[in-house]
Amino acid sequence: MAAYIIRRLLLMIPTFIGITMVVFFVIRSAPGGPIEQARLAKLQAAMGGSGGSGAVSAGPQIDQTELSDEDKARLMKEYGISDNVVIDYFSWLGKLMILDFGKSSIYNTSVLKMIASKMPISIFFGLITMFITYAISIPLGLTKAIKHKTMFDNATSLSVYFGYAIPNYALGALLVVFISAQWELLPLGGFVSENFKMLGFWAGVWDLIIHAVLPITCYVIGSFAFLTMLMKNQLMEQMASDYVRTALAKGVPYKKAIFKHAFDNSLIPIATTFGNQISLLVGGSFLIEKVFNIDGIGLLGFNSMLSKDYPVVMGVLAISAFLQLLGNLLSDICVALVDPRVKF
């Protein structure tokens, strides 16, 4: 297994380069980079400065909205921009190797510090979402398989189909409108209240819980539906297999045949999804964070794309891509641990 893991880690290098290179070239080809933003800021300043004067000055007119050559050169050096996008990419990649994510063109601060400040929020939601998803989906899928076509199976299928049908961000918008805005049962959004630091310990815990209920519901709904049906279908397939029927024919108790044999093999496909949840731990969901105004990495990436803050966009992408590749490797390792037949 060690040799396989080393090969996979080495394969992650060209894959990571391919992902980041494509996105880097795309965003560099789009208008609205740091140079354009600086020129726009100067234009707004010039318009604000001349807004109160109606007189027209005599003599030659000078365009005050264009940046000087010195300003352009300074900005291009500061944000690693040149006329050769290939050289710029490998320059960015070289800095990334020493954890230098660059500096935000909007906030003029370190990208790494910005991401690190948002990461605890996304990790908080990611860990709770993962725990709740697996804690509900595996027992529910198991029960639905055993009680297939019963009243319980039909009733729970409604919630599962609902989770399949509605996007999590659309559900979030509905929850905000009805539960928060109209019925005023829970806060409209945010991670905590504005006076959180003034609250006591238990009051702070309660404040955190009531703010987290709706976002976690949206996080869980999609994964919960998928994993529940995956667990049910896999267990039903194993229950209909020859080795389970042979065990029952030999007198093995029904519960033992299910939980000792069929259930273990049903966990193999579930194990393949575990590693993919790693990206959710840190990356979060920018749509859910946008709906609930949660200041996590997802919302940071969303706002950075809107404001053309390319260093932040690339920083968020680099972390998300690395975690997704690492998650795929962890999925394979989980499968090998669950299924002893797998040989690397």
C-alpha positions as CSV (number, residue, x, y, z in Angstrom):
1,M,0.0,0.0,0.0
2,A,2.9,2.4,0.7
3,A,4.1,2.2,-2.9
4,Y,0.6,2.8,-4.2
5,I,0.1,5.9,-1.9
6,I,3.5,7.3,-3.1
7,R,2.5,6.8,-6.7
8,R,-0.9,8.5,-6.1
9,L,0.8,11.4,-4.3
10,L,3.1,11.9,-7.3
11,L,0.2,11.7,-9.7
12,M,-1.5,14.5,-7.8
13,I,1.3,16.9,-8.9
14,P,0.5,17.0,-12.6
15,T,-3.2,16.9,-11.9
16,F,-3.0,19.9,-9.6
17,I,-0.9,21.8,-12.1
18,G,-3.5,21.0,-14.8
19,I,-6.4,22.2,-12.7
20,T,-4.8,25.4,-11.5
21,M,-3.2,26.2,-14.9
22,V,-6.6,26.1,-16.8
23,V,-8.3,28.3,-14.2
24,F,-5.3,30.7,-14.1
25,F,-5.4,31.2,-17.8
26,V,-9.2,31.7,-17.8
27,I,-9.2,34.4,-15.2
28,R,-6.2,36.2,-16.7
29,S,-8.1,36.4,-20.0
30,A,-11.1,38.0,-18.3
31,P,-11.3,41.7,-18.0
32,G,-11.3,43.5,-14.6
33,G,-8.0,42.6,-13.1
34,P,-6.0,44.7,-10.6
35,I,-4.8,47.1,-13.2
36,E,-8.3,47.8,-14.4
37,Q,-9.5,48.1,-10.8
38,A,-6.8,50.7,-10.0
39,R,-7.7,52.7,-13.1
40,L,-11.4,52.5,-12.1
41,A,-10.6,53.7,-8.6
42,K,-8.7,56.7,-10.1
43,L,-11.6,57.4,-12.4
44,Q,-14.0,57.5,-9.5
45,A,-11.7,59.7,-7.5
46,A,-11.4,62.1,-10.5
47,M,-15.1,62.2,-11.0
48,G,-15.6,62.9,-7.3
49,G,-13.0,65.6,-7.2
50,S,-14.4,67.4,-10.2
51,G,-18.1,66.8,-9.4
52,G,-18.5,70.2,-7.7
53,S,-16.9,72.3,-10.5
54,G,-18.9,73.3,-13.5
55,A,-16.1,75.4,-15.1
56,V,-14.2,74.2,-18.2
57,S,-10.5,74.9,-18.0
58,A,-8.7,76.3,-21.0
59,G,-5.7,74.7,-22.6
60,P,-4.9,71.1,-23.5
61,Q,-7.0,68.4,-21.7
62,I,-5.0,65.7,-19.9
63,D,-6.7,62.3,-19.2
64,Q,-6.5,62.1,-15.4
65,T,-8.1,58.6,-15.4
66,E,-5.1,56.8,-16.9
67,L,-2.4,55.3,-14.7
68,S,1.1,56.4,-15.2
69,D,3.7,54.0,-16.5
70,E,5.3,54.0,-13.0
71,D,2.0,53.1,-11.3
72,K,1.3,50.3,-13.8
73,A,4.8,48.9,-13.4
74,R,4.5,49.0,-9.6
75,L,1.1,47.2,-9.7
76,M,2.2,44.6,-12.2
77,K,5.2,43.8,-10.0
78,E,3.2,43.7,-6.8
79,Y,0.6,41.3,-8.2
80,G,2.9,39.2,-10.3
81,I,1.5,40.3,-13.7
82,S,3.5,40.5,-16.9
83,D,2.8,40.2,-20.6
84,N,3.6,36.5,-20.5
85,V,0.9,34.5,-18.8
86,V,2.8,31.3,-18.8
87,I,5.7,32.9,-16.9
88,D,3.2,34.4,-14.5
89,Y,1.6,31.1,-13.8
90,F,4.8,29.3,-12.9
91,S,5.9,32.3,-10.8
92,W,2.6,32.0,-8.9
93,L,3.1,28.2,-8.6
94,G,6.7,28.7,-7.3
95,K,5.4,31.1,-4.6
96,L,2.7,28.6,-3.7
97,M,5.3,25.9,-3.0
98,I,6.5,28.1,-0.1
99,L,2.9,28.9,1.0
100,D,3.1,32.4,-0.5
101,F,-0.5,32.8,-1.8
102,G,0.1,36.5,-2.7
103,K,-1.8,39.6,-1.7
104,S,-5.4,40.5,-2.2
105,S,-5.9,43.2,-4.8
106,I,-9.0,44.4,-3.1
107,Y,-8.1,44.3,0.6
108,N,-4.3,44.6,0.2
109,T,-3.7,41.9,2.7
110,S,-2.2,38.4,2.7
111,V,-4.4,35.8,0.9
112,L,-3.2,33.1,3.3
113,K,-4.2,35.1,6.3
114,M,-7.6,35.8,4.8
115,I,-8.2,32.1,4.1
116,A,-6.9,31.1,7.5
117,S,-9.3,33.5,9.2
118,K,-12.3,31.9,7.4
119,M,-11.2,28.3,7.7
120,P,-12.5,27.6,11.2
121,I,-16.0,28.5,10.2
122,S,-16.1,26.2,7.2
123,I,-14.4,23.4,9.2
124,F,-17.1,23.8,11.9
125,F,-19.9,23.3,9.4
126,G,-18.0,20.6,7.5
127,L,-17.4,18.4,10.6
128,I,-20.9,18.6,11.9
129,T,-22.4,18.0,8.4
130,M,-20.2,14.9,7.9
131,F,-21.1,13.5,11.3
132,I,-24.9,14.1,11.0
133,T,-24.9,12.8,7.4
134,Y,-23.3,9.5,8.1
135,A,-25.1,9.1,11.5
136,I,-28.5,9.4,9.8
137,S,-27.9,7.9,6.3
138,I,-26.3,4.6,7.3
139,P,-29.0,3.5,9.9
140,L,-31.8,4.9,7.8
141,G,-30.6,3.1,4.6
142,L,-30.1,-0.1,6.6
143,T,-33.7,0.1,8.0
144,K,-35.2,1.0,4.7
145,A,-33.5,-2.1,3.1
146,I,-34.7,-4.4,5.8
147,K,-38.3,-2.9,5.7
148,H,-38.5,-2.5,2.0
149,K,-42.0,-1.6,0.6
150,T,-43.4,-1.2,4.1
151,M,-45.1,1.9,5.5
152,F,-41.8,3.1,7.0
153,D,-40.0,2.7,3.7
154,N,-42.6,4.6,1.8
155,A,-42.9,7.4,4.3
156,T,-39.1,8.0,4.6
157,S,-38.8,7.9,0.9
158,L,-40.7,11.2,0.7
159,S,-38.0,13.0,2.6
160,V,-35.3,11.3,0.6
161,Y,-36.9,12.3,-2.8
162,F,-37.3,15.8,-1.5
163,G,-33.6,15.9,-0.7
164,Y,-32.8,14.7,-4.2
165,A,-35.2,17.2,-5.9
166,I,-34.4,20.5,-4.2
167,P,-31.0,22.2,-4.4
168,N,-29.6,23.0,-1.0
169,Y,-29.2,26.7,-1.8
170,A,-32.9,26.9,-2.9
171,L,-34.0,25.2,0.3
172,G,-31.9,27.8,2.2
173,A,-33.7,30.6,0.5
174,L,-37.0,29.1,1.4
175,L,-36.0,28.6,5.1
176,V,-34.7,32.2,5.4
177,V,-38.0,33.6,3.9
178,F,-40.4,31.5,6.0
179,I,-38.7,30.4,9.2
180,S,-36.5,33.4,9.8
181,A,-38.3,36.3,8.1
182,Q,-42.0,35.5,8.4
183,W,-42.2,33.3,11.5
184,E,-39.1,34.8,13.2
185,L,-38.2,31.4,14.7
186,L,-34.4,31.5,13.9
187,P,-31.9,34.2,12.9
188,L,-31.8,35.4,9.3
189,G,-28.2,34.5,8.9
190,G,-24.6,35.0,10.1
191,F,-22.4,32.7,12.1
192,V,-23.2,34.3,15.5
193,S,-24.9,37.4,16.8
194,E,-23.2,40.8,16.9
195,N,-23.1,40.8,20.7
196,F,-21.7,37.2,20.8
197,K,-18.6,38.3,22.7
198,M,-20.7,39.8,25.4
199,L,-22.7,36.6,26.0
200,G,-21.9,34.1,28.7
201,F,-20.7,30.5,27.9
202,W,-24.0,28.8,27.7
203,A,-25.8,31.8,26.1
204,G,-23.0,31.8,23.5
205,V,-23.4,28.1,22.8
206,W,-27.2,28.6,22.3
207,D,-26.6,31.5,20.1
208,L,-24.2,29.4,17.9
209,I,-26.7,26.6,17.8
210,I,-29.7,28.7,16.6
211,H,-27.5,30.3,13.9
212,A,-26.2,26.9,12.7
213,V,-29.6,25.0,12.5
214,L,-30.7,26.3,9.0
215,P,-27.3,26.2,7.3
216,I,-26.5,22.7,8.6
217,T,-30.0,21.5,7.4
218,C,-29.1,22.7,3.9
219,Y,-25.6,21.2,4.0
220,V,-27.0,17.8,5.1
221,I,-30.1,17.5,2.8
222,G,-28.3,16.7,-0.4
223,S,-25.7,14.3,0.9
224,F,-28.2,12.7,3.2
225,A,-30.5,11.7,0.4
226,F,-27.7,10.3,-1.8
227,L,-26.0,8.3,0.9
228,T,-29.3,6.9,2.3
229,M,-30.4,5.5,-1.1
230,L,-26.9,4.3,-1.8
231,M,-26.8,2.4,1.5
232,K,-30.3,1.0,0.9
233,N,-29.6,-0.2,-2.7
234,Q,-26.3,-1.7,-1.8
235,L,-27.6,-3.6,1.1
236,M,-30.6,-4.9,-0.9
237,E,-28.2,-6.1,-3.6
238,Q,-26.1,-7.9,-1.0
239,M,-29.2,-9.4,0.7
240,A,-30.2,-10.9,-2.7
241,S,-26.7,-12.3,-3.4
242,D,-25.9,-16.0,-3.3
243,Y,-23.6,-16.0,-0.3
244,V,-26.3,-14.5,1.9
245,R,-28.9,-17.0,0.8
246,T,-26.4,-19.8,1.3
247,A,-25.8,-18.6,4.8
248,L,-29.5,-18.5,5.6
249,A,-29.9,-22.0,4.1
250,K,-27.2,-23.3,6.4
251,G,-29.1,-22.0,9.4
252,V,-27.4,-18.7,10.1
253,P,-29.8,-16.4,11.9
254,Y,-31.3,-13.6,9.7
255,K,-29.8,-10.7,11.7
256,K,-26.3,-12.3,11.7
257,A,-26.5,-12.8,8.0
258,I,-27.5,-9.2,7.5
259,F,-25.2,-7.5,9.9
260,K,-22.2,-9.8,9.8
261,H,-22.0,-10.4,6.0
262,A,-24.3,-8.2,3.9
263,F,-23.8,-5.0,5.9
264,D,-20.0,-5.1,5.8
265,N,-20.0,-5.4,2.0
266,S,-22.6,-2.7,1.7
267,L,-20.2,-0.2,3.3
268,I,-17.7,-0.4,0.5
269,P,-19.5,2.1,-1.8
270,I,-20.1,4.3,1.3
271,A,-16.4,4.3,2.0
272,T,-15.7,5.8,-1.5
273,T,-17.7,8.9,-0.6
274,F,-15.8,9.6,2.7
275,G,-12.7,11.1,1.2
276,N,-14.8,13.4,-1.0
277,Q,-16.3,15.0,2.1
278,I,-12.9,16.4,2.9
279,S,-13.3,19.2,0.4
280,L,-16.5,20.2,2.2
281,L,-14.7,20.4,5.5
282,V,-12.7,23.4,4.3
283,G,-14.2,24.5,1.1
284,G,-17.8,24.8,2.3
285,S,-20.5,25.8,-0.1
286,F,-20.3,29.3,-1.4
287,L,-24.0,29.3,-2.3
288,I,-25.2,28.3,1.2
289,E,-22.8,30.7,2.8
290,K,-24.0,33.4,0.5
291,V,-27.7,32.7,1.3
292,F,-27.1,32.7,5.1
293,N,-24.3,35.4,5.0
294,I,-21.8,33.1,6.7
295,D,-18.3,34.5,6.5
296,G,-16.5,31.3,5.5
297,I,-14.2,30.3,2.7
298,G,-17.1,29.7,0.3
299,L,-18.4,33.3,0.7
300,L,-14.8,34.6,0.4
301,G,-14.4,32.8,-2.9
302,F,-17.7,33.9,-4.2
303,N,-17.1,37.6,-3.3
304,S,-13.6,37.3,-4.8
305,M,-14.9,36.1,-8.1
306,L,-17.4,39.0,-8.2
307,S,-14.8,41.6,-7.4
308,K,-12.2,40.0,-9.7
309,D,-9.8,39.5,-6.8
310,Y,-7.7,37.0,-8.7
311,P,-5.1,36.2,-6.0
312,V,-7.8,35.2,-3.6
313,V,-9.7,33.2,-6.2
314,M,-6.5,31.2,-7.0
315,G,-5.8,30.7,-3.3
316,V,-9.2,29.3,-2.6
317,L,-9.0,27.1,-5.8
318,A,-5.5,25.8,-4.8
319,I,-6.7,24.6,-1.4
320,S,-10.0,23.2,-2.8
321,A,-8.2,21.3,-5.6
322,F,-5.6,19.9,-3.2
323,L,-8.2,18.7,-0.8
324,Q,-10.3,17.1,-3.5
325,L,-7.3,15.2,-4.8
326,L,-6.4,14.2,-1.2
327,G,-10.0,13.1,-0.7
328,N,-9.9,10.8,-3.7
329,L,-6.8,9.1,-2.3
330,L,-8.4,8.8,1.2
331,S,-11.5,7.2,-0.5
332,D,-9.3,4.5,-2.1
333,I,-7.6,3.9,1.2
334,C,-11.0,3.6,3.0
335,V,-12.1,1.1,0.4
336,A,-9.0,-1.0,1.0
337,L,-9.6,-1.0,4.8
338,V,-13.2,-2.0,4.4
339,D,-12.7,-4.6,1.6
340,P,-9.8,-6.9,2.2
341,R,-10.1,-8.2,-1.4
342,V,-8.7,-4.9,-2.7
343,K,-5.0,-5.2,-3.6
344,F,-3.0,-2.1,-4.6
